[in-house]
């Protein structure tokens, strides 16, 4: 599995140092993730809570990012250890993350997932919903969450110009939200967008995090 180490090293030559690589490890084995960790990769993204909790038991030193849709009734299983939840798509979910994090006296970093794709099947808030969430009278009472930025998933398409426009729109909204709601908060600094097929475009449009799976671990079987 030396190819995993080689792939990570090659990515680091292509990706600016200020951009964090989130290695998407869903369906990958503990041994494959260990290989990535040998290359110094610590941030890993998982879609499913059950898979995430199992891997955390084996690899407690990894920095785990929940990047898939999260149901409120499953927050309790990850609240004690998750590094970041990138897929916050409702006020109710944010409330539950805050409540569960409070049980461990933790502050969990979160990203608001914004729906930017043309596919209706993808999750996320629209811009109006995100603004409504941040204006909610209870938002500033939440002491166990920290909104660190935005996340978006582009349309699955070969039209890279359309993808660029989606990333550009998300970056524009990110700057607007930072100016309007977090002007003096250095924690609000993350823009998570771009995957194996389109991360160079995402970086050009302002991504600070890219979620890369197949370019590290190989294509899924």
C-alpha positions as CSV (number, residue, x, y, z in Angstrom):
1,X,0.0,0.0,0.0
2,X,3.0,2.3,-0.5
3,X,0.9,3.9,-3.3
4,X,-1.1,5.7,-0.6
5,X,2.0,7.4,0.8
6,X,3.1,8.2,-2.7
7,X,-0.3,9.7,-3.6
8,X,-0.3,11.9,-0.5
9,X,3.2,13.2,-1.1
10,X,2.3,14.0,-4.7
11,X,-0.8,15.8,-3.6
12,X,1.2,17.9,-1.2
13,X,3.4,19.1,-4.1
14,X,0.3,20.2,-6.0
15,X,-1.8,21.7,-3.1
16,X,-0.7,25.0,-1.4
17,X,0.4,24.5,2.2
18,X,-2.5,26.7,3.5
19,X,-5.1,24.3,2.1
20,X,-5.9,21.3,4.4
21,X,-6.3,17.9,2.8
22,X,-9.2,15.9,4.3
23,X,-8.6,12.3,3.3
24,X,-12.0,10.8,2.6
25,X,-11.6,7.3,4.2
26,X,-15.2,6.0,3.8
27,X,-15.2,2.3,3.0
28,X,-11.4,2.2,3.5
29,X,-9.8,-0.2,6.0
30,X,-8.0,0.7,9.2
31,X,-4.7,-0.5,7.6
32,X,-5.2,1.8,4.6
33,X,-5.8,4.7,6.9
34,X,-2.7,3.8,8.9
35,X,-0.7,4.0,5.7
36,X,-2.0,7.5,5.1
37,X,-1.1,8.4,8.7
38,X,2.5,7.2,8.1
39,X,2.7,9.9,5.5
40,X,1.7,12.5,8.1
41,X,-2.0,12.7,7.1
42,X,-4.1,13.2,10.2
43,X,-7.4,14.6,9.0
44,X,-9.9,12.1,7.7
45,X,-13.5,12.5,6.5
46,X,-16.2,9.9,7.0
47,X,-19.8,9.8,5.8
48,X,-21.4,7.4,8.2
49,X,-21.5,7.5,12.0
50,X,-21.2,3.8,12.6
51,X,-18.2,3.5,10.4
52,X,-16.7,6.5,12.0
53,X,-17.1,5.3,15.5
54,X,-15.6,1.9,14.7
55,X,-12.5,3.5,13.1
56,X,-12.1,5.9,15.9
57,X,-11.8,3.0,18.4
58,X,-8.9,1.7,16.3
59,X,-7.3,5.1,15.5
60,X,-8.0,7.5,18.3
61,X,-5.1,9.8,17.2
62,X,-6.8,10.6,13.8
63,X,-8.6,13.9,13.4
64,X,-12.1,12.8,12.3
65,X,-14.3,15.0,10.2
66,X,-18.0,14.0,9.7
67,X,-18.7,15.0,6.1
68,X,-21.9,13.1,5.4
69,X,-25.5,13.8,6.3
70,X,-25.9,13.6,10.1
71,X,-29.2,12.7,11.7
72,X,-29.9,14.4,15.1
73,X,-30.3,11.0,16.9
74,X,-26.8,10.0,15.9
75,X,-24.9,13.0,17.2
76,X,-24.4,11.4,20.6
77,X,-22.2,8.7,19.1
78,X,-19.6,11.1,17.8
79,X,-19.8,14.1,20.2
80,X,-17.0,12.9,22.5
81,X,-14.3,12.8,19.8
82,X,-15.3,14.3,16.4
83,X,-12.9,17.0,15.3
84,X,-15.3,18.8,13.0
85,X,-18.8,18.3,11.7
86,X,-18.8,19.7,8.1
87,X,-22.4,18.9,7.3
88,X,-24.6,21.1,9.5
89,X,-27.8,21.6,7.5
90,X,-30.4,22.6,10.0
91,X,-30.8,24.6,13.2
92,X,-32.2,21.6,14.9
93,X,-29.0,19.6,14.2
94,X,-26.8,22.5,15.5
95,X,-28.9,22.5,18.7
96,X,-28.3,18.8,19.2
97,X,-24.6,19.1,18.5
98,X,-24.4,21.8,21.1
99,X,-26.4,19.8,23.6
100,X,-24.3,16.6,23.2
101,X,-21.0,18.5,23.2
102,X,-22.0,20.1,26.5
103,X,-22.1,16.6,28.1
104,X,-18.4,16.3,27.4
105,X,-17.6,20.0,28.1
106,X,-16.3,20.3,24.5
107,X,-16.7,22.9,21.8
108,X,-17.2,21.1,18.4
109,X,-16.1,22.9,15.3
110,X,-18.8,23.0,12.6
111,X,-19.3,24.1,9.0
112,X,-22.6,25.1,7.6
113,X,-23.3,22.9,4.5
114,X,-24.7,25.1,1.7
115,X,-26.6,23.5,-1.2
116,X,-24.8,24.7,-4.3
117,X,-25.4,21.8,-6.7
118,X,-28.1,21.4,-9.3
119,X,-29.0,17.9,-7.9
120,X,-31.9,18.1,-5.5
121,X,-30.6,14.9,-3.8
122,X,-27.7,16.7,-2.1
123,X,-28.2,18.1,1.3
124,X,-27.6,21.6,2.5
125,X,-29.0,25.0,3.5
126,X,-29.8,27.6,0.9
127,X,-28.5,31.0,1.5
128,X,-31.7,32.4,3.1
129,X,-31.8,29.4,5.4
130,X,-28.2,29.9,6.5
131,X,-28.8,33.6,7.2
132,X,-32.0,32.7,9.2
133,X,-30.0,30.2,11.2
134,X,-27.3,32.7,12.1
135,X,-29.9,35.3,13.0
136,X,-31.8,32.9,15.3
137,X,-32.2,34.3,18.8
138,X,-30.8,31.1,20.4
139,X,-27.7,30.9,18.2
140,X,-25.5,33.0,20.3
141,X,-26.5,31.1,23.4
142,X,-24.8,27.9,22.1
143,X,-21.5,27.7,23.9
144,X,-20.4,24.2,22.8
145,X,-20.3,24.8,19.0
146,X,-18.1,27.0,16.9
147,X,-19.1,27.9,13.3
148,X,-15.8,27.9,11.4
149,X,-17.0,28.3,7.9
150,X,-19.0,26.8,5.0
151,X,-19.0,23.5,3.1
152,X,-20.4,22.7,-0.3
153,X,-20.7,19.9,-2.8
154,X,-20.7,20.8,-6.5
155,X,-22.8,19.1,-9.1
156,X,-21.6,15.8,-10.4
157,X,-20.8,16.7,-14.0
158,X,-18.1,16.9,-16.6
159,X,-18.9,20.6,-17.1
160,X,-16.0,22.1,-15.1
161,X,-17.1,25.6,-15.9
162,X,-20.4,25.0,-14.2
163,X,-18.6,23.5,-11.2
164,X,-16.3,26.6,-11.1
165,X,-19.4,28.9,-11.0
166,X,-20.8,26.9,-8.1
167,X,-17.6,27.2,-6.1
168,X,-17.3,30.8,-6.9
169,X,-20.8,31.4,-5.7
170,X,-20.1,29.6,-2.4
171,X,-16.9,31.6,-1.9
172,X,-18.8,34.8,-2.5
173,X,-21.4,33.8,0.1
174,X,-18.6,32.8,2.5
175,X,-17.1,36.3,2.4
176,X,-20.5,37.8,2.8
177,X,-21.3,35.7,5.9
178,X,-17.9,36.4,7.4
179,X,-18.4,40.2,6.9
180,X,-21.9,40.2,8.2
181,X,-21.7,37.7,11.1
182,X,-18.1,37.0,12.0
183,X,-16.1,40.2,11.2
184,X,-13.9,39.9,14.3
185,X,-13.8,36.1,14.6
186,X,-10.6,34.4,13.3
187,X,-12.2,31.0,13.8
188,X,-14.5,31.6,10.8
189,X,-11.9,30.9,8.2
190,X,-12.7,27.5,6.5
191,X,-14.2,27.0,3.1
192,X,-14.5,23.3,2.4
193,X,-15.1,22.5,-1.3
194,X,-13.6,20.3,-3.9
195,X,-13.0,16.6,-4.2
196,X,-10.6,14.4,-6.3
197,X,-12.1,15.4,-9.6
198,X,-12.3,19.1,-9.1
199,X,-10.1,20.2,-6.2
200,X,-7.7,22.3,-8.4
201,X,-10.7,24.5,-9.4
202,X,-11.9,24.7,-5.8
203,X,-8.5,25.9,-4.7
204,X,-8.4,28.5,-7.4
205,X,-11.8,29.7,-6.2
206,X,-10.7,30.0,-2.5
207,X,-11.0,26.6,-0.8
208,X,-9.1,26.2,2.4
209,X,-10.1,22.5,2.7
210,X,-10.4,19.9,0.0
211,X,-12.0,16.4,0.6
212,X,-10.0,13.9,-1.4
213,X,-10.7,10.2,-1.5
214,X,-9.9,8.3,-4.7
215,X,-6.7,10.4,-5.5
216,X,-5.3,9.1,-2.2
217,X,-6.8,5.6,-1.7
218,X,-7.6,4.7,-5.3
219,X,-11.0,4.2,-6.9
220,X,-13.6,2.5,-4.9
221,X,-14.4,-1.1,-5.9
